[in-house]
Each structure stands twice: as structure tokens, then as C-alpha cells.
Amino acid sequence: MAIDAPYSRKAAALAGLALAGTFLTSIPATAHSAAAGAAAAGAAGGRPAAHGPGVQVGAAPGVPDVPDWLSAKSWMVSDADTGDILAAKAPHRRLPPASTLKTLFAVTVLPKFPAGSVRQVSATDLEGVGDGSSLVGVEEGGRYRVADLWRGVFLRSGNDAVHVLASMNGGWDDTAREMQETARKLGARDTTVKSPDGYDTPGQLSSAYDLTVFGRAGLADPDFARYCGTARARFPTSDGFTQIENTNRMLAGSHGLTPYPGIIGVKNGYTSHAGNTLVAAARRNGRTLLVAVMNPRSGENNAVYKEAGALLDWGFDSAGRARPIDTLRTLVRTPSGDRPGDRAKARPLTTDHVTARPEPHGSSRTSAAAGWAGGVGAVVLALAGTLAWWRHGRRRGRPPEGEA
């Protein structure tokens, strides 16, 4: 039976619309996300990215001024939970990091060895500890739990403890290379690792941005968070134990400072080449802020801690009102490695940019497949419905009519 010409034209039009729907619904979800991200950026008025040399801050009603007396060469304030960067000065300026680089060392190595495992220290473990290094007192022949060594790293910034842990990890050079790879995976592009303990070494550099990334990644690990937030602990000696105190004065409340309200870590550093450096985290009212400060120039006593405290004060006063100037990459857990010493719970951290986060129920490829399936179904339903409509019209002696 031949089909009437009016039906043929209408059916073709309906089929064409359904087929167009197929192509529209099959656009990968990441393309939609990217377009939405671009539209959102435009709607935000083209917020400044945190790359410039001067102070960058997103002005908004009710946001106080950033302190104008800060002397650090570089600094940054960010929200550890959302990744929003609230303010910064030259955050990508590459400077010597001193012992704040131990944050990257811990992010790289800490997940690999159970806290209760024991290491008997050999002379080889302690080879190459730099002259004038900060030490916790690790002794050749001594037996130390991994947890003791990490307390030595975080509280006393002990380069001797770093050397022992690096030796357990395959050696000094291998650990430096692995730290470099970890930095790359975390999106920290300003960092060059030469000495895992942060000791002054030509070419070793990082930035306030990268140190913030390392601190944020570390706080995602409960063990890291516990060690970096410990003010005082006991450390084993040949005669028993000695009391050690965290060199982070904001945390320990020493050298004329009181503990900063809500302080939870992370790590301080100093060398003659780097000056004072600090990554500090504090939590108040359910919000966690991170501040990185590199090399204050004022010459004032405790300058790095006072400037970090002022920036945290500003951040808590501004959080929820300050318009972010940029966003840190989003932390993503990946499968653990296959080294024999890896802990079952260990999941090294990598990052995805916030505009390219994986869809919760599958990848863009899965979304595209679902879109094609939905589109094909639309075509079939449209043809079936149109055919039924035409048959109904034929039974009544006329072709189907269009909608009014």
C-alpha cells in the first residue's frame, strides 16, 4: 500500500527532528561541562587568575582589605575544602622552599610504610646529611618505628629522619625523582626537587601555589594530618625517650607566640638561602584555610608567623564573601602502587581541574553512548507514533492533521 505524500513529508520532518535530537544528546558530557565552565567564567566578569606579580584579590562587598604591611616575597590564601584561591601575591614565583618541601616528601613516601614497622638504622641510611641540618637525633644502630621517624620529620624537621625514610624508599635520588613525579601529578609545575629534605641545593625551587597544593594533599591523609598537627611528642633515644617540640611556632606556641586559634599544621622551614617559609592550616566554624608564606623581608622577629596569622585572619573574615581569583585543582584518589611496602589503604593523590572532573556515573564516553542510545530510541518512537497516527487517519478516511 502506497503512503500518501502529505504523510511522507510529515514523517520525514518528524524523523529529522528526532535524528537531530540524537546528535544533540550524544555530545560528550565533558563538552557540556567545558561550555558551562566558560559561560560561568564569563558570568563572573572574567575573574583574575592568580598569576600576576602584585597582590591579587577579588573585590566584593564587605570584604576587608588585605593587610598592606606584608613583606613576604610571595604568599597565597586558599580554602582547603573548595580549592578557592581567595588572595595571592606572586603565587607562582619560584623560590627556595627550605623544609616546607618536606610536605611533598611526606605526600610521596608516607603512605608506603606502616606506622608500626621498625627500621634499624645503618651508617648508609645517614650518609649525606647536610652540614648544619636540623636533626631529631637519629642514631646509627638505633631501632625506630616509622611513626617515630615521621614525628622527627614533622616536629623537629629532622633531616636525619628524612634520610632514613628515603633510604627505606629506595634511596635519595630515587626519592627525589618520585617526589618530582608526585608534584607533576598534583599539577604543581613550579617545583624542582633536588634534595628531598629541602636543604639548600642549587636549582631547588617551589612556589606558594605549589606548597599550598602539597599541604592540601597532605591534609587529605589522616596520618599526615595527625603528624603535622602534633605540638609535642616523645622520641626514642639510647637512654629511653626525650621530649620534642614542633618547630612551627604557630602550633607549639613558643618564642613569644601563642598558638593560632584553630591551627592544625602544616610545616615551617628556614635556610639562609630561602629565608623563612611556612605552610599553615587552620580550621574554624567548619571551614579550613591554607596559607603559604615565602621569605618575609621585614626583619621582624617571628615575621613569617605573624604574616601567616594576619592572612588567616583576613581569610576567615572574608571567606564566603571574597570572590575567588582562581581555583586549585580538585584532589582525586587513584589506585595504589604495587610496591611490597604499600599499605592496603594507600591511595596516591592526583588532580583533575575543576572544569574536567569525572562525571559521577561514568566517563564522557559512557555519556556519549547513552546519548546515542537515547537518540536512536527517540527516532524509533517518533516513527512508530507517526505511523500509528497515519493509520488512525486512514481508518477515518483522511490523512493525519498537524497540531493546531
N, C-alpha and C positions, 0 to 999 in steps of 0.2 A: 504494500500500500504506500503510495507516494505521500510525502508530508507537504502540507500547504506552505507556500512561500512565506506568508507572514510568520508562521511558526518557526521556519528555518532561520529567519533574521533574528527573532527574539531569543531563540535558543542559543544562537551563536553569540549574541550580545551577553546573555547571562553566563555562558561558559567562559567568555573572555574575561568578565569581571571576576569570576571565581579563580581563573588562572592567574590574573593579576594579584589576587589575594595570596595565592601560593607563593609568588616571588616576594611579596612584601613580608609575609610571615616567616619566610626562610632566611631573612637577613640574620647573620650571627648575632647573638646577644651582646658580644663584646663591641660590635659596631654601634649598637644602640647605646651601650654604656659610654663609649667614647664620645658619641654625639651629645649625649646628655651631659657628660662632663664638660665638654666645650661650651655648651649652652649655659651651664651653671657658672662657668668661669666668666662668661660674658655678662651674665646677670649680676655677678658680684662686682661688676665695674672694673674687671681686669686687675685683680689684687696683685700687688707687687710680689715677685718671687724673692726669696731670701738669698740673694746673690751679691747685692751691692756692697761697696766698701764702707758706707756710712751706716748710721742706725736706721733700721727698717722696722716700722711698726704700723699696723693697720688702724688708722684713727677711727673712732666710733664714739657716740655719745656716752659720757660717763666714764670713759677710760682715762685714768690718770696719766700724767707724763712719765716717761721713763726717766729715772734719775740721770741728771746731766753731769754728775761728778765722777762717773765710772771711768777708770783709767785703763782697763784691760784692752789689749790689742784686738781681742776677738771674744764674743760671747753669744749665747743663744738661750732663749726661754721657750720651752715647749710643754705641751700636755702629753704625758706619757701614755694616757689611755686612748685618746683620739688621734694622736700624732700631729695635732695642730701646732705649728710654729707661731708663737704669739709675738715675738720680737727678736731681733738679732742685730749684731754688728759684725760685719765681715765674717760670717759663719763658715765660709769655705776658704778662708785664709790658711795656708798651710804653715804650721808652726811645730816646733819640737813639743811632744806631748808629755815628756817625763813619765812618771809612774801611772798616770791615767791610762796609759796604753795597756796596763795590766788588766783593764776591763775586757779588752779584746782577747788577751791571753786566757782569761777565765771563761769567756764565752766559748772559746775554741776548745779548751782542754778539760774544763771542769766536768762535763757530762760523761767523761770516759772512764773514770775510776771510782769505784765505790768508796764512800767516805771512811769505812772501817778497815779497808785494806792497809797493809803495813809495808813500808819501804825501809830497808836497811841501807843507809847512805854510804856510798863509796867515795873514794877520792875523785873518781871520774865525774861523779854527779856534781861536784862543786868546782870543777875546772872552769876557769874563765870568768868568775865573779869579779866584776869591775872594781878597781880601786875606789875607795870612798863610798861604796854602795851601802844602802840601808840594809841591815841584816836583822833577822829574828833570832839567830843563834843556833842554826842547824849545825850539828857536829858530825864529822866523819865517824862511821861506825854506829851512830845512833839509829834507833828504830823509831819511826814516826808514822802515825796514822795519816792517811791522806787528808782527813779533816784538820789535823794539826797543821799540816803544810799549808792548807788554804787559809787557815786563820793567820798564819805567818805572812801570807801574801797580802791579805786584805787589811789586817790590823797594823802590822809593822812594815808593810811594803817591802818585805824581805826578799831581796834578790837571790839569797841563798836558797830559799824555799822555791822560788821560780825555777832556778837551775835544776833542782831535784825533780820537780814535776815535768819539766821539759825533757829531762833525761828519760823519765818513765814513758814519755810520749814519743820517743824515737830519736831524740837529740835536739840540740839547739837550732841548727839550720833547718831541719825538717819542721820544727815547730814554728819558726818564723815564716816559712813558706805556707804552712797551713793557716796561720793567722792571716796572711795576705789573702789567701783564698776565701777565708771566712768574711773578711772585710768586703771583698768583691761581691760575695753572695748577699750581703746585707745592704748593698748599694752604697757603701762608704768608699767613694772614689778619691778622696783627698789623702788617704793613708798609705804610707810606705813603711813597711816593717823591716827593721834591720836587727833589732835586739829585743826579744820578747819581754824583757823586764822594764823597758822604757829608758834604759841607761843611754846617756848621750852618745849617739853614733852618727857619723856623717850621713846625711840623706834620709834619716828617720824623721818623718813628719806625719802630722794628722791635722784635724781641724775641730772647731767647736761643734760643727754639724756631725762629723763622724763620731766624735766622742759621745755625743748625745745618742746616736744610733747604738753604740756599743752598750751604754748604760741602760737604755731601754730594753735591748735584747737580753741583757743580764738579768734585769728585774723580772723578766718573764720566767726565769728559772728559780724555783723556790730555794734551792741551795745557794745560789749566787745571792739572792735577796737576804738570806739569813746571815751569810758571812759578811756582806758589805754593811749590814746594819748592826753588827756586833760592836759594842763600845769597848768591852774588856773581856779577857779570857785568860785561861792558864795555858802555858806552853811547856812541853816536857824538856827537862834538862837531865844531865847525868846524875844530878843530886835529887831529882824529883820534879818539881814544877816551878815556873816563875810566872808572875803576873805580867801580861802585856796589855797595852792600851792602844786604841786606834789613833793613828796619827792624823786622822780627819778631825780637826778641832771643832767643827760644827757639830759633829756627832758625839765626841767624847766630852765636850765642854771643858777645854783645857786652855792654858796660856792666855788667861784673861777673858775667854769667851764662855758663854753659857750655851748649852745645846739648842740648836734652832728648833722652834716648835714644829712638831710633825716630821722631823728629819728621819729618813730611813736609809741613808747611804749617800754616795756610792764610793768614790775614790778620789784621793788627792795625790799630788805629785810635786816634786821640786828637783831641778838640777840647775847648775849655774848657767847653762846654755838656754834652757827652757823657761827659767823663772818659775813662778808658782802656777800650777794648773789644778783644776778641780772640776769634777762632775758631781753635782749634788742633787739629791731627790728628796722631796718632802710630800707628805700626804695630809690633807685637811678636808673635812666635810665630803669625803668620798672622791676627792679629786687629787691626782698625783701629778706634780710638776717636776720637770727636769731642767737643770741649769748647767751649762758648761761655760767656764771662765778660763781664759788663757792669758797668762802673763800680764797682770796689772803693773802699771808703771808709776804709781803714786809714791812708792817707797814707804807707805804707811804700814805699821805693824798689823798683821792679820788681814792685809788688804784683800786677798783672794776670797777669804771667808766673808768679809764684810760686803764685798761687791756681789757675791753669790747670794747672800742673805737679802740684800736690797732688791735683787732681781726676782727672787722668790716672793718677797713681799709684794712687789709690783704685779707679778703673775697671779697671785691669789686675789689681789684687789681687782684685777682686770679679767680674770677667767670668766667665761660666759658672756662677756661684753666685747672684749677685744676681737677685732676681725682678723682671722688668721692670715699671715702673709705667705704661708706655704704649708705643705703637709709632708711629714715624714712618711716613708714607705710603710706599708702595713706588714706586720710580722706574720709569717706563715710557718707552720711546723712541717718539716719534711722527714721522710723515713731515716732512721738512724743508720750509721755506717756498719760495716761488718768486721770491725776490729774485735779481737777476742775480749778486750777490756771494756768494750762499750756496755753501758748499763742498759737493761731492757727498756727502761723508761726514757732513755735519752732520745731527744728529737732535735737535731741541729736546726738553728733558725735561719731562714732566708726571708726575702721580702718580695712582695709584689706592690707595684704602685697602686694607689687607691683607685685610679680610673681603670685598672685592669685586674681587679680582684676576681678570682674564680667564682662562677655562679654557684649558688649553694646546692643545686641539684644536678650539676653536670657541666661539662665544658661547652664552649661555643659551638663545637662540632655537634654535640648532642642536641643543643638548642636548634641548630640548623636542620638536623634530621627531623626533629619534632615539628618544625615549621613546615617542612616539605610534606610530612605525613598529614598535618592538618590541612594544608592547601589542597592536596590530592583529594582528601575526604570532602572538602568544600566543593570541588568540581563534580564529584560523583553525586553528592546530594543535590546540587543545583540542576544537573541534567535529569536526575530521577524526578525531582519535583516538577520541572518544566514539562517533562513527558506526561506525567500524571495530569497536569493541568490541561495539556493539549487534548488528551484522551477524554477528559471530562467535557471539554468544549465540543469535541466531535460528537459525543453522545447527545449533546443538546442541539446539534446542527449548526454550530458556528465555531470559528477558531477562538482560542483564549484571548481575552481582552487584557490590555495593560491596566496598571493601577490608576485610580482616579487621582 
